[in-house]
Amino acid sequence: MKEIQRSPVFGSVLPIDIDKNNGYIEFYPADSIFSEIRDYFRKNQSPNYIWLRGIKDISMFIGVQRLLSMIKEIFPNQKIGAYINASLFVYEKVRRAFLSCDTVVINLNSVVSSDFCHSCVSDEEWDVKEILNGVRLFIKDFNGYFSVYTMLLKGINDKIEDILKLKLFLLEIKPNYLSVNIFNKCGFESVSDEFKDQVKDLLQDLPFEVSFTF
């Protein structure tokens, strides 16, 4: 658990990083993390949001689900946000569990099968059509704030055809917010300035809020 952060959109945020550095999430210490949260609440004012981050694959789900349940049971008025890999929406149990969140952000870099597999970290390979259908089903039942986070990776999803297909899907699901960023770590170079301008031209007229961090 990290220190409180300030978000211009969500206010005070208590981030909880979920990762697999120490193995599968079945062994993730959800009870210990919740104990830290409860101790924090005893000593400090409640944050606007508890934010679960780094939920990348299904092996993490058992611990995350338990943590969600405990927070909602003991602090029923506490708002919860989650940042999730879009591939997890193929699982009905995952979609159902995250309906309890107030805000859900998905990482969706491409709606093209080959590019999706190369750009979204996941331990399993899925037909992107199944993933997109899972997102559709989730959106249909979700009453909270839904946002999409897209990263542009040179040599993977830096083609106009990719962006046009992504735009069509976004027009279908109509999230509350879209954030577009550049991934230039792990040996990746930044996409070209020309492509950045093309992306802005294609996406800036979407009928919901869009931000470009480049």
N, CA, C and O of each residue as an XYZ file, in Angstrom:
856
protein
N       0.851     -1.189      0.000
C       0.000      0.000      0.000
C       0.885      1.236      0.000
O       1.877      1.300      0.727
N       0.517      2.228     -0.829
C       1.340      3.416     -0.963
C       0.679      4.610     -0.298
O      -0.420      4.510      0.248
N       1.375      5.753     -0.355
C       0.848      6.969      0.242
C      -0.321      7.496     -0.595
O      -0.466      7.170     -1.773
N      -1.139      8.310      0.046
C      -2.265      8.946     -0.637
C      -1.757      9.779     -1.810
O      -0.762     10.494     -1.693
N      -2.449      9.678     -2.931
C      -2.143     10.485     -4.102
C      -3.332     11.384     -4.406
O      -4.457     11.110     -3.987
N      -3.070     12.463     -5.140
C      -4.121     13.404     -5.500
C      -4.406     13.309     -6.988
O      -3.497     13.394     -7.813
N      -5.666     13.134     -7.318
C      -6.090     13.048     -8.708
C      -7.006     14.221     -9.022
O      -7.921     14.505     -8.249
N      -6.780     14.914    -10.148
C      -7.667     16.024    -10.510
C      -9.084     15.568    -10.817
O     -10.019     16.368    -10.788
N      -9.242     14.273    -11.114
C     -10.557     13.723    -11.453
C     -11.217     13.072    -10.247
O     -12.406     13.279    -10.003
N     -10.438     12.266     -9.471
C     -11.016     11.442     -8.420
C     -10.723     11.924     -7.006
O     -11.204     11.327     -6.044
N      -9.947     12.987     -6.861
C      -9.646     13.502     -5.526
C      -8.544     12.704     -4.852
O      -7.573     12.315     -5.502
N      -8.683     12.453     -3.546
C      -7.658     11.695     -2.818
C      -7.801     10.204     -3.120
O      -8.897      9.646     -3.053
N      -6.684      9.574     -3.451
C      -6.680      8.175     -3.891
C      -5.671      7.383     -3.074
O      -4.512      7.779     -2.947
N      -6.120      6.261     -2.523
C      -5.221      5.336     -1.822
C      -4.917      4.175     -2.766
O      -5.767      3.304     -2.950
N      -3.716      4.140     -3.376
C      -3.416      3.106     -4.366
C      -2.988      1.784     -3.738
O      -2.178      1.750     -2.811
N      -3.544      0.709     -4.258
C      -3.170     -0.647     -3.857
C      -2.659     -1.354     -5.102
O      -3.436     -1.660     -6.006
N      -1.367     -1.613     -5.155
C      -0.781     -2.267     -6.324
C      -0.904     -3.773     -6.184
O      -0.414     -4.363     -5.221
N      -1.565     -4.390     -7.158
C      -1.693     -5.844     -7.213
C      -0.688     -6.333     -8.241
O      -0.776     -5.963     -9.412
N       0.270     -7.162     -7.825
C       1.238     -7.677     -8.787
C       1.576     -9.123     -8.455
O       1.127     -9.671     -7.448
N       2.387     -9.734     -9.336
C       2.723    -11.146     -9.179
C       4.200    -11.353     -8.864
O       4.774    -12.394     -9.183
N       4.800    -10.361     -8.242
C       6.228    -10.479     -7.969
C       6.551    -11.665     -7.065
O       7.653    -12.212     -7.110
N       5.575    -12.054     -6.243
C       5.819    -13.150     -5.305
C       4.965    -14.370     -5.612
O       4.683    -15.171     -4.721
N       4.553    -14.517     -6.866
C       3.792    -15.705     -7.244
C       2.355    -15.405     -7.574
O       1.970    -14.242     -7.692
N       1.552    -16.446     -7.725
C       0.164    -16.281     -8.127
C      -0.667    -15.628     -7.041
O      -0.335    -15.684     -5.857
N      -1.754    -15.006     -7.470
C      -2.571    -14.237     -6.550
C      -3.272    -15.109     -5.517
O      -3.732    -14.589     -4.500
N      -3.371    -16.440     -5.745
C      -3.931    -17.302     -4.716
C      -3.193    -17.119     -3.391
O      -3.752    -17.346     -2.318
N      -1.945    -16.708     -3.484
C      -1.129    -16.525     -2.288
C      -0.960    -15.047     -1.947
O      -0.203    -14.694     -1.043
N      -1.669    -14.188     -2.675
C      -1.591    -12.768     -2.382
C      -2.239    -12.508     -1.019
O      -3.347    -12.982     -0.771
N      -1.575    -11.770     -0.138
C      -2.085    -11.600      1.241
C      -3.215    -10.587      1.329
O      -3.044     -9.505      1.890
N      -4.381    -10.941      0.770
C      -5.520    -10.024      0.777
C      -5.889     -9.611      2.197
O      -6.217     -8.449      2.437
N      -5.839    -10.554      3.144
C      -6.196    -10.232      4.525
C      -5.223     -9.223      5.133
O      -5.630     -8.310      5.852
N      -3.948     -9.396      4.841
C      -2.948     -8.462      5.362
C      -3.122     -7.070      4.758
O      -3.011     -6.063      5.457
N      -3.396     -7.023      3.453
C      -3.612     -5.741      2.788
C      -4.841     -5.047      3.377
O      -4.825     -3.844      3.635
N      -5.899     -5.822      3.584
C      -7.105     -5.229      4.163
C      -6.828     -4.719      5.574
O      -7.347     -3.675      5.969
N      -6.019     -5.443      6.331
C      -5.662     -5.004      7.674
C      -4.947     -3.657      7.627
O      -5.178     -2.800      8.480
N      -4.078     -3.470      6.631
C      -3.385     -2.197      6.452
C      -4.374     -1.084      6.120
O      -4.266      0.033      6.626
N      -5.342     -1.409      5.258
C      -6.356     -0.420      4.890
C      -7.170     -0.006      6.112
O      -7.401      1.182      6.337
N      -7.598     -0.979      6.890
C      -8.404     -0.696      8.081
C      -7.608      0.132      9.087
O      -8.145      1.047      9.710
N      -6.325     -0.196      9.242
C      -5.472      0.561     10.149
C      -5.307      2.000      9.662
O      -5.292      2.940     10.456
N      -5.185      2.152      8.352
C      -5.061      3.499      7.782
C      -6.318      4.315      8.076
O      -6.234      5.492      8.428
N      -7.494      3.678      7.927
C      -8.755      4.374      8.147
C      -8.932      4.790      9.602
O      -9.568      5.805      9.886
N      -8.368      4.007     10.529
C      -8.461      4.351     11.950
C      -7.678      5.629     12.266
O      -8.052      6.394     13.155
N      -6.586      5.846     11.527
C      -5.668      6.939     11.842
C      -5.825      8.154     10.936
O      -5.318      9.231     11.248
N      -6.527      7.985      9.808
C      -6.601      9.058      8.819
C      -8.028      9.205      8.285
O      -8.877      8.330      8.456
N      -8.253     10.327      7.645
C      -9.532     10.536      6.978
C      -9.623      9.593      5.770
O      -8.638      9.354      5.071
N     -10.813      9.074      5.552
C     -10.998      8.152      4.429
C     -10.716      8.857      3.103
O     -11.117     10.008      2.929
N     -10.030      8.189      2.154
C      -9.787      8.791      0.836
C     -11.064      8.782      0.003
O     -12.013      8.063      0.313
N     -11.077      9.576     -1.045
C     -12.216      9.525     -1.968
C     -12.303      8.164     -2.648
O     -13.393      7.657     -2.912
N     -11.131      7.577     -2.931
C     -11.096      6.292     -3.620
C     -10.010      5.382     -3.057
O      -8.926      5.840     -2.694
N     -10.314      4.102     -2.990
C      -9.276      3.069     -2.932
C      -9.108      2.583     -4.358
O     -10.088      2.256     -5.028
N      -7.870      2.534     -4.823
C      -7.632      2.242     -6.235
C      -6.785      0.973     -6.387
O      -5.634      0.935     -5.953
N      -7.355     -0.054     -6.999
C      -6.652     -1.311     -7.233
C      -5.996     -1.265     -8.604
O      -6.660     -1.041     -9.616
N      -4.685     -1.478     -8.628
C      -3.937     -1.341     -9.883
C      -3.149     -2.612    -10.189
O      -2.828     -3.395     -9.295
N      -2.847     -2.800    -11.473
C      -1.990     -3.904    -11.886
C      -2.689     -5.243    -11.978
O      -2.043     -6.280    -11.828
N      -4.003     -5.253    -12.223
C      -4.756     -6.508    -12.324
C      -4.629     -6.997    -13.770
O      -5.355     -6.539    -14.652
N      -3.704     -7.928    -14.003
C      -3.312     -8.265    -15.370
C      -3.857     -9.588    -15.880
O      -4.097     -9.728    -17.079
N      -4.059    -10.564    -15.000
C      -4.505    -11.869    -15.491
C      -5.316    -12.594    -14.436
O      -5.402    -12.156    -13.288
N      -5.913    -13.710    -14.836
C      -6.883    -14.405    -14.004
C      -6.261    -15.002    -12.744
O      -6.970    -15.226    -11.763
N      -4.961    -15.264    -12.749
C      -4.324    -15.825    -11.553
C      -4.395    -14.858    -10.374
O      -4.226    -15.267     -9.226
N      -4.642    -13.593    -10.649
C      -4.750    -12.587     -9.599
C      -6.158    -12.493     -9.016
O      -6.359    -11.853     -7.984
N      -7.119    -13.117     -9.658
C      -8.506    -12.788     -9.374
C      -8.975    -13.190     -7.983
O      -9.713    -12.437     -7.347
N      -8.566    -14.355     -7.494
C      -9.076    -14.831     -6.212
C      -8.758    -13.842     -5.088
O      -9.626    -13.496     -4.287
N      -7.507    -13.396     -5.042
C      -7.118    -12.440     -4.013
C      -7.799    -11.093     -4.179
O      -8.221    -10.476     -3.201
N      -7.906    -10.637     -5.427
C      -8.546     -9.347     -5.689
C     -10.020     -9.398     -5.303
O     -10.538     -8.459     -4.698
N     -10.693    -10.489     -5.650
C     -12.105    -10.637     -5.322
C     -12.313    -10.613     -3.806
O     -13.245     -9.981     -3.308
N     -11.439    -11.307     -3.081
C     -11.562    -11.326     -1.615
C     -11.343     -9.929     -1.043
O     -12.057     -9.515     -0.130
N     -10.370     -9.206     -1.569
C     -10.101     -7.858     -1.091
C     -11.291     -6.938     -1.364
O     -11.677     -6.146     -0.505
N     -11.861     -7.043     -2.543
C     -13.051     -6.251     -2.886
C     -14.194     -6.532     -1.910
O     -14.841     -5.611     -1.412
N     -14.431     -7.804     -1.648
C     -15.536     -8.200     -0.767
C     -15.354     -7.655      0.638
O     -16.307     -7.177      1.253
N     -14.130     -7.727      1.147
C     -13.883     -7.243      2.507
C     -14.068     -5.733      2.605
O     -14.648     -5.233      3.569
N     -13.575     -5.011      1.604
C     -13.720     -3.550      1.628
C     -15.196     -3.165      1.604
O     -15.635     -2.317      2.380
N     -15.958     -3.793      0.710
C     -17.373     -3.458      0.572
C     -18.187     -3.845      1.817
O     -19.157     -3.174      2.168
N     -17.780     -4.931      2.472
C     -18.513     -5.373      3.657
C     -18.277     -4.460      4.851
O     -19.217     -4.116      5.567
N     -17.022     -4.065      5.069
C     -16.681     -3.280      6.253
C     -16.834     -1.775      6.006
O     -17.184     -1.026      6.918
N     -16.574     -1.342      4.778
C     -16.684      0.080      4.431
C     -17.624      0.232      3.234
O     -17.168      0.545      2.134
N     -18.914      0.018      3.428
C     -19.856     -0.028      2.311
C     -19.975      1.274      1.525
O     -20.411      1.258      0.374
N     -19.596      2.395      2.123
C     -19.706      3.682      1.430
C     -18.401      4.112      0.764
O     -18.344      5.160      0.121
N     -17.364      3.308      0.919
C     -16.066      3.653      0.348
C     -16.070      3.403     -1.159
O     -16.426      2.317     -1.616
N     -15.676      4.407     -1.913
C     -15.587      4.245     -3.360
C     -14.332      3.452     -3.729
O     -13.276      3.614     -3.119
N     -14.471      2.597     -4.735
C     -13.361      1.756     -5.199
C     -13.198      1.925     -6.701
O     -14.176      1.910     -7.448
N     -11.966      2.084     -7.131
C     -11.633      2.116     -8.549
C     -10.692      0.972     -8.871
O      -9.970      0.499     -7.993
N     -10.688      0.521    -10.118
C      -9.812     -0.585    -10.518
C      -9.298     -0.365    -11.927
O     -10.026      0.064    -12.823
N      -8.011     -0.676    -12.097
C      -7.372     -0.621    -13.418
C      -7.096     -2.057    -13.834
O      -6.330     -2.761    -13.175
N      -7.725     -2.500    -14.940
C      -7.768     -3.915    -15.300
C      -7.347     -4.125    -16.743
O      -7.671     -3.320    -17.616
N      -6.628     -5.206    -16.989
C      -6.345     -5.616    -18.363
C      -7.652     -6.060    -19.017
O      -8.400     -6.853    -18.445
N      -7.921     -5.550    -20.207
C      -9.186     -5.853    -20.890
C      -9.395     -7.342    -21.119
O     -10.538     -7.790    -21.213
N      -8.318     -8.125    -21.212
C      -8.446     -9.556    -21.496
C      -9.246    -10.299    -20.421
O      -9.817    -11.355    -20.694
N      -9.288     -9.753    -19.204
C     -10.004    -10.425    -18.118
C     -11.518    -10.412    -18.301
O     -12.228    -11.156    -17.624
N     -12.016     -9.582    -19.199
C     -13.462     -9.494    -19.373
C     -14.051    -10.689    -20.117
O     -15.264    -10.750    -20.320
N     -13.218    -11.629    -20.523
C     -13.771    -12.876    -21.078
C     -14.405    -13.719    -19.975
O     -15.225    -14.591    -20.261
N     -14.038    -13.470    -18.726
C     -14.533    -14.264    -17.603
C     -15.776    -13.607    -16.996
O     -15.731    -12.457    -16.558
N     -16.863    -14.341    -16.976
C     -18.103    -13.822    -16.403
C     -17.936    -13.499    -14.925
O     -18.496    -12.513    -14.447
N     -17.175    -14.315    -14.189
C     -16.998    -14.078    -12.753
C     -16.217    -12.788    -12.490
O     -16.436    -12.122    -11.478
N     -15.321    -12.444    -13.389
C     -14.575    -11.191    -13.250
C     -15.497    -10.010    -13.522
O     -15.510     -9.035    -12.770
N     -16.266    -10.105    -14.599
C     -17.210     -9.021    -14.913
C     -18.168     -8.792    -13.750
O     -18.434     -7.652    -13.371
N     -18.681     -9.877    -13.191
C     -19.638     -9.766    -12.100
C     -19.010     -9.123    -10.865
O     -19.633     -8.286    -10.213
N     -17.777     -9.514    -10.546
C     -17.112     -8.985     -9.345
C     -16.860     -7.484     -9.457
O     -17.045     -6.752     -8.485
N     -16.441     -7.024    -10.629
C     -16.077     -5.617    -10.760
C     -17.264     -4.697    -10.998
O     -17.100     -3.480    -11.090
N     -18.452     -5.267    -11.097
C     -19.646     -4.431    -11.129
C     -19.816     -3.658     -9.825
O     -20.497     -2.634     -9.788
N     -19.191     -4.156     -8.754
C     -19.305     -3.488     -7.455
C     -18.418     -2.251     -7.347
O     -18.547     -1.480     -6.397
N     -17.519     -2.055     -8.313
C     -16.633     -0.885     -8.290
C     -17.382      0.373     -8.737
O     -18.374      0.305     -9.462
N     -16.883      1.505     -8.286
C     -17.461      2.786     -8.701
C     -16.843      3.281    -10.003
O     -17.500      3.951    -10.800
N     -15.578      2.945    -10.207
C     -14.871      3.325    -11.429
C     -14.044      2.138    -11.912
O     -13.370      1.477    -11.123
N     -14.103      1.876    -13.212
C     -13.285      0.826    -13.818
C     -12.573      1.421    -15.032
O     -13.190      2.038    -15.900
N     -11.268      1.218    -15.064
C     -10.445      1.634    -16.203
C      -9.848      0.382    -16.816
O      -9.243     -0.426    -16.112
N     -10.011      0.211    -18.125
C      -9.399     -0.935    -18.785
C      -8.254     -0.484    -19.681
O      -8.295      0.592    -20.278
N      -7.242     -1.325    -19.761
C      -6.157     -1.122    -20.721
C      -6.531     -1.849    -22.006
O      -6.580     -3.078    -22.040
N      -6.793     -1.085    -23.061
C      -7.153     -1.638    -24.360
C      -6.355     -0.893    -25.416
O      -6.678      0.240    -25.775
N      -5.300     -1.550    -25.913
C      -4.412     -0.895    -26.869
C      -4.778     -1.153    -28.315
O      -4.389     -0.393    -29.202
N      -5.525     -2.219    -28.563
C      -5.891     -2.562    -29.931
C      -7.105     -3.487    -29.923
O      -7.331     -4.223    -28.963
N      -7.880     -3.439    -31.000
C      -8.984     -4.381    -31.175
C      -8.675     -5.357    -32.304
O      -9.553     -6.091    -32.756
N      -7.422     -5.363    -32.758
C      -6.943     -6.304    -33.773
C      -6.243     -7.447    -33.055
O      -5.369     -7.209    -32.222
N      -6.613     -8.680    -33.365
C      -6.146     -9.839    -32.589
C      -4.634     -9.888    -32.421
O      -4.142     -9.988    -31.297
N      -3.891     -9.817    -33.520
C      -2.430     -9.959    -33.437
C      -1.812     -8.821    -32.637
O      -0.896     -9.045    -31.844
N      -2.297     -7.622    -32.836
C      -1.748     -6.469    -32.129
C      -2.143     -6.474    -30.657
O      -1.368     -6.050    -29.800
N      -3.348     -6.956    -30.368
C      -3.783     -7.039    -28.971
C      -2.860     -7.958    -28.186
O      -2.417     -7.613    -27.091
N      -2.571     -9.127    -28.746
C      -1.727    -10.102    -28.043
C      -0.327     -9.562    -27.782
O       0.300     -9.922    -26.785
N       0.167     -8.703    -28.665
C       1.513     -8.157    -28.498
C       1.554     -6.930    -27.600
O       2.615     -6.564    -27.094
N       0.415     -6.298    -27.401
C       0.436     -5.024    -26.687
C      -0.211     -5.059    -25.308
O       0.008     -4.147    -24.511
N      -1.003     -6.087    -25.004
C      -1.641     -6.190    -23.689
C      -1.075     -7.386    -22.941
O      -1.185     -8.522    -23.400
N      -0.469     -7.128    -21.790
C       0.162     -8.195    -21.020
C      -0.890     -9.162    -20.506
O      -1.840     -8.761    -19.834
N      -0.717    -10.439    -20.826
C      -1.632    -11.465    -20.340
C      -0.933    -12.811    -20.384
O      -0.103    -13.052    -21.261
N      -1.262    -13.695    -19.444
C      -0.667    -15.026    -19.430
C      -1.370    -15.986    -20.386
O      -0.907    -17.109    -20.588
N      -2.477    -15.556    -20.972
C      -3.219    -16.408    -21.876
C      -3.472    -15.683    -23.186
O      -3.487    -14.453    -23.235
N      -3.670    -16.454    -24.245
C      -4.021    -15.883    -25.532
C      -5.507    -16.075    -25.771
O      -6.041    -17.170    -25.597
N      -6.173    -14.988    -26.174
C      -7.606    -15.023    -26.386
C      -7.947    -14.474    -27.753
O      -7.210    -13.671    -28.325
N      -9.073    -14.921    -28.263
C      -9.629    -14.314    -29.455
C     -10.132    -12.931    -29.045
O     -10.957    -12.808    -28.140
N      -9.638    -11.907    -29.706
C     -10.009    -10.551    -29.311
C     -11.524    -10.330    -29.401
O     -12.068     -9.483    -28.692
N     -12.202    -11.086    -30.265
C     -13.653    -10.952    -30.366
C     -14.321    -11.342    -29.044
O     -15.305    -10.721    -28.644
N     -13.794    -12.364    -28.365
C     -14.330    -12.766    -27.063
C     -14.112    -11.675    -26.025
O     -14.985    -11.403    -25.200
N     -12.940    -11.055    -26.074
C     -12.616     -9.995    -25.122
C     -13.540     -8.800    -25.324
O     -14.100     -8.272    -24.363
N     -13.697     -8.375    -26.570
C     -14.542     -7.216    -26.856
C     -15.997     -7.495    -26.504
O     -16.706     -6.607    -26.032
N     -16.439     -8.719    -26.731
C     -17.800     -9.069    -26.342
C     -17.958     -9.025    -24.824
O     -19.001     -8.616    -24.315
N     -16.915     -9.450    -24.102
C     -16.943     -9.368    -22.644
C     -17.042     -7.935    -22.157
O     -17.755     -7.645    -21.196
N     -16.318     -7.030    -22.830
C     -16.398     -5.603    -22.482
C     -17.819     -5.091    -22.731
O     -18.368     -4.348    -21.918
N     -18.400     -5.487    -23.844
C     -19.779     -5.076    -24.154
C     -20.744     -5.528    -23.053
O     -21.594     -4.760    -22.602
N     -20.599     -6.777    -22.634
C     -21.485     -7.313    -21.601
C     -21.307     -6.573    -20.279
O     -22.276     -6.304    -19.569
N     -20.056     -6.246    -19.959
C     -19.794     -5.523    -18.718
C     -20.429     -4.134    -18.761
O     -21.101     -3.719    -17.816
N     -20.213     -3.427    -19.855
C     -20.752     -2.071    -20.002
C     -22.270     -2.070    -19.863
O     -22.853     -1.149    -19.291
N     -22.888     -3.098    -20.386
C     -24.355     -3.183    -20.349
C     -24.888     -3.166    -18.921
O     -25.948     -2.595    -18.665
N     -24.167     -3.786    -17.987
C     -24.636     -3.913    -16.601
C     -23.991     -2.927    -15.632
O     -24.474     -2.760    -14.512
N     -22.904     -2.270    -16.048
C     -22.139     -1.422    -15.132
C     -22.776     -0.044    -15.026
O     -23.106      0.581    -16.034
N     -22.942      0.422    -13.791
C     -23.574      1.723    -13.555
C     -22.582      2.802    -13.129
O     -22.976      3.935    -12.855
N     -21.295      2.452    -13.073
C     -20.300      3.408    -12.619
C     -19.631      4.160    -13.759
O     -20.153      4.243    -14.871
N     -18.470      4.699    -13.450
C     -17.669      5.490    -14.400
C     -16.699      4.546    -15.103
O     -15.912      3.860    -14.452
N     -16.758      4.514    -16.428
C     -15.951      3.567    -17.203
C     -15.005      4.319    -18.133
O     -15.421      5.196    -18.889
N     -13.737      3.961    -18.064
C     -12.718      4.655    -18.845
C     -11.828      3.653    -19.576
O     -11.614      2.535    -19.107
N     -11.316      4.071    -20.726
C     -10.404      3.245    -21.520
C      -9.046      3.940    -21.585
O      -8.959      5.139    -21.848
N      -7.992      3.165    -21.342
C      -6.622      3.676    -21.420
C      -5.914      2.959    -22.561
O      -5.783      1.735    -22.551
N      -5.461      3.728    -23.540
C      -4.815      3.154    -24.727
C      -3.391      3.664    -24.851
O      -3.143      4.868    -24.802
N      -2.458      2.734    -25.013
C      -1.065      3.097    -25.247
C      -0.700      2.777    -26.691
O      -1.070      1.728    -27.218
N       0.027      3.687    -27.323
C       0.489      3.491    -28.689
C       1.918      2.957    -28.662
O       2.805      3.565    -28.062
N       2.135      1.809    -29.320
C       3.444      1.156    -29.337
C       3.957      1.090    -30.774
O       3.279      0.575    -31.664
N       5.143      1.609    -30.983
C       5.728      1.629    -32.323
C       5.940      0.209    -32.832
O       6.503     -0.637    -32.138
N       5.479     -0.036    -34.060
C       5.641     -1.343    -34.672
C       4.555     -2.335    -34.314
O       4.556     -3.460    -34.812
N       3.617     -1.930    -33.446
C       2.542     -2.848    -33.040
C       1.173     -2.275    -33.402
O       0.480     -2.813    -34.265
N       0.788     -1.191    -32.746
C      -0.534     -0.633    -33.031
C      -0.424      0.797    -33.579
O      -1.263      1.651    -33.294
N       0.620      1.035    -34.364
C       0.838      2.375    -34.920
C       0.453      2.440    -36.398
O       1.165      3.017    -37.220
N      -0.684      1.837    -36.710
C      -1.224      1.890    -38.071
C      -2.603      2.544    -38.022
O      -3.372      2.326    -37.085
N      -2.898      3.331    -39.020
C      -4.171      4.044    -39.062
C      -5.348      3.076    -39.023
O      -6.377      3.368    -38.414
N      -5.195      1.912    -39.678
C      -6.282      0.930    -39.680
C      -6.617      0.487    -38.256
O      -7.786      0.286    -37.925
N      -5.589      0.334    -37.411
C      -5.799     -0.047    -36.010
C      -6.637      1.004    -35.283
O      -7.576      0.672    -34.559
N      -6.288      2.261    -35.485
C      -6.964      3.345    -34.786
C      -8.411      3.483    -35.259
O      -9.305      3.760    -34.460
N      -8.638      3.289    -36.558
C     -10.000      3.364    -37.079
C     -10.888      2.266    -36.484
O     -12.042      2.512    -36.134
N     -10.339      1.059    -36.373
C     -11.113     -0.050    -35.789
C     -11.355      0.183    -34.298
O     -12.434     -0.111    -33.784
N     -10.349      0.711    -33.616
C     -10.527      1.048    -32.198
C     -11.613      2.108    -32.048
O     -12.450      2.018    -31.149
N     -11.602      3.105    -32.919
C     -12.594      4.173    -32.851
C     -14.009      3.630    -33.019
O     -14.924      4.047    -32.309
N     -14.191      2.704    -33.950
C     -15.517      2.114    -34.166
C     -16.009      1.391    -32.910
O     -17.182      1.487    -32.547
N     -15.099      0.668    -32.252
C     -15.486     -0.035    -31.028
C     -15.819      0.952    -29.920
O     -16.785      0.754    -29.183
N     -15.033      2.007    -29.796
C     -15.292      3.012    -28.771
C     -16.629      3.716    -29.011
O     -17.347      4.034    -28.063
N     -16.953      3.953    -30.262
C     -18.250      4.557    -30.586
C     -19.398      3.632    -30.197
O     -20.495      4.086    -29.869
N     -19.132      2.338    -30.238
C     -20.156      1.370    -29.854
C     -20.371      1.337    -28.346
O     -21.511      1.369    -27.883
N     -19.280      1.272    -27.572
C     -19.429      1.113    -26.121
C     -19.572      2.439    -25.387
O     -20.114      2.479    -24.282
N     -19.094      3.518    -25.983
C     -19.221      4.866    -25.419
C     -18.780      4.944    -23.950
O     -19.613      5.108    -23.058
N     -17.481      4.827    -23.705
C     -16.992      4.999    -22.327
C     -17.172      6.447    -21.886
O     -17.472      7.321    -22.700
N     -16.989      6.690    -20.607
C     -17.040      8.065    -20.115
C     -15.805      8.860    -20.507
O     -15.840     10.085    -20.629
N     -14.699      8.122    -20.702
C     -13.417      8.822    -20.889
C     -12.446      7.915    -21.642
O     -12.442      6.697    -21.463
N     -11.629      8.533    -22.482
C     -10.544      7.831    -23.181
C      -9.251      8.585    -22.954
O      -9.184      9.797    -23.156
N      -8.218      7.861    -22.531
C      -6.887      8.438    -22.379
C      -5.929      7.727    -23.334
O      -5.843      6.499    -23.342
N      -5.215      8.510    -24.133
C      -4.280      7.957    -25.111
C      -2.876      8.406    -24.756
O      -2.617      9.595    -24.572
N      -1.972      7.439    -24.663
C      -0.600      7.734    -24.247
C       0.374      7.026    -25.179
O      -0.027      6.257    -26.052
N       1.644      7.295    -24.982
C       2.722      6.672    -25.759
C       3.502      5.732    -24.863
O       3.844      6.088    -23.736
N       3.791      4.519    -25.358
C       4.652      3.606    -24.609
C       6.042      3.641    -25.239
O       6.225      3.227    -26.384
N       7.012      4.135    -24.485
C       8.383      4.224    -24.997
C       9.396      3.677    -23.996
O      10.504      4.195    -23.862
N       8.986      2.610    -23.290
C       9.867      1.931    -22.355
C      10.226      0.557    -22.899
O       9.750      0.160    -23.963
N      11.071     -0.172    -22.164
C      11.416     -1.562    -22.507
C      11.933     -1.691    -23.943
O      11.663     -2.685    -24.617
N      12.663     -0.702    -24.397
C      13.260     -0.761    -25.732
C      12.392     -0.208    -26.845
O      12.841     -0.117    -27.987
N      11.148      0.166    -26.534
C      10.268      0.735    -27.556
C      10.613      2.200    -27.807
O      10.821      2.972    -26.870
N      10.670      2.568    -29.083
C      10.806      3.968    -29.451
C       9.429      4.596    -29.532
O       8.428      3.892    -29.669
N       9.374      5.913    -29.447
C       8.101      6.602    -29.549
C       7.569      6.531    -30.981
O       8.344      6.518    -31.937
N       6.252      6.487    -31.122
C       5.670      6.554    -32.465
C       5.990      7.924    -33.061
O       6.357      8.851    -32.340
N       5.850      8.042    -34.359
C       6.239      9.276    -35.047
C       5.301     10.429    -34.702
O       4.145     10.221    -34.335
N       5.817     11.638    -34.827
C       4.991     12.825    -34.594
C       3.836     12.879    -35.588
O       2.736     13.316    -35.251
N       4.094     12.433    -36.814
C       3.037     12.409    -37.827
C       1.885     11.499    -37.392
O       0.714     11.842    -37.552
N       2.241     10.324    -36.835
C       1.202      9.401    -36.397
C       0.436      9.969    -35.198
O      -0.780      9.799    -35.105
N       1.130     10.634    -34.293
C       0.461     11.274    -33.152
C      -0.596     12.259    -33.643
O      -1.718     12.281    -33.138
N      -0.228     13.072    -34.632
C      -1.168     14.054    -35.169
C      -2.359     13.360    -35.833
O      -3.494     13.825    -35.724
N      -2.096     12.251    -36.518
C      -3.177     11.513    -37.164
C      -4.141     10.931    -36.129
O      -5.358     10.960    -36.315
N      -3.584     10.405    -35.038
C      -4.414      9.843    -33.967
C      -5.302     10.929    -33.372
O      -6.495     10.707    -33.161
N      -4.733     12.096    -33.099
C      -5.520     13.200    -32.556
C      -6.655     13.584    -33.504
O      -7.790     13.793    -33.075
N      -6.340     13.673    -34.785
C      -7.356     14.051    -35.764
C      -8.493     13.028    -35.808
O      -9.655     13.392    -35.983
N      -8.148     11.741    -35.648
C      -9.158     10.690    -35.748
C     -10.018     10.560    -34.496
O     -11.203     10.236    -34.586
N      -9.430     10.810    -33.336
C     -10.135     10.515    -32.082
C     -10.704     11.727    -31.351
O     -11.537     11.570    -30.459
N     -10.275     12.913    -31.709
C     -10.681     14.081    -30.917
C     -12.166     14.430    -31.054
O     -12.703     15.182    -30.241
N     -12.832     13.886    -32.081
C     -14.246     14.200    -32.260
C     -15.172     13.144    -31.651
O     -16.380     13.170    -31.889
N     -14.613     12.212    -30.865
C     -15.445     11.210    -30.210
C     -16.439     11.894    -29.248
O     -16.112     12.929    -28.667
N     -17.627     11.336    -29.077
C     -18.673     11.997    -28.279
C     -18.539     11.789    -26.766
O     -19.540     11.661    -26.062
N     -17.311     11.757    -26.277
C     -17.029     11.684    -24.848
C     -15.650     12.284    -24.649
O     -14.944     12.558    -25.620
N     -15.265     12.488    -23.409
C     -13.997     13.182    -23.131
C     -12.795     12.334    -23.550
O     -12.729     11.139    -23.262
N     -11.840     12.983    -24.240
C     -10.623     12.307    -24.703
C      -9.419     13.169    -24.318
O      -9.433     14.387    -24.492
N      -8.370     12.514    -23.788
C      -7.127     13.226    -23.502
C      -5.965     12.533    -24.185
O      -5.936     11.309    -24.316
N      -5.005     13.343    -24.620
C      -3.807     12.819    -25.284
C      -2.607     13.253    -24.466
O      -2.363     14.448    -24.296
N      -1.851     12.276    -23.956
C      -0.676     12.585    -23.139
C       0.574     12.441    -23.992
O       1.423     11.586    -23.744
N       0.666     13.294    -24.997
C       1.870     13.371    -25.844
C       1.820     14.670    -26.637
O       2.728     14.952    -27.418
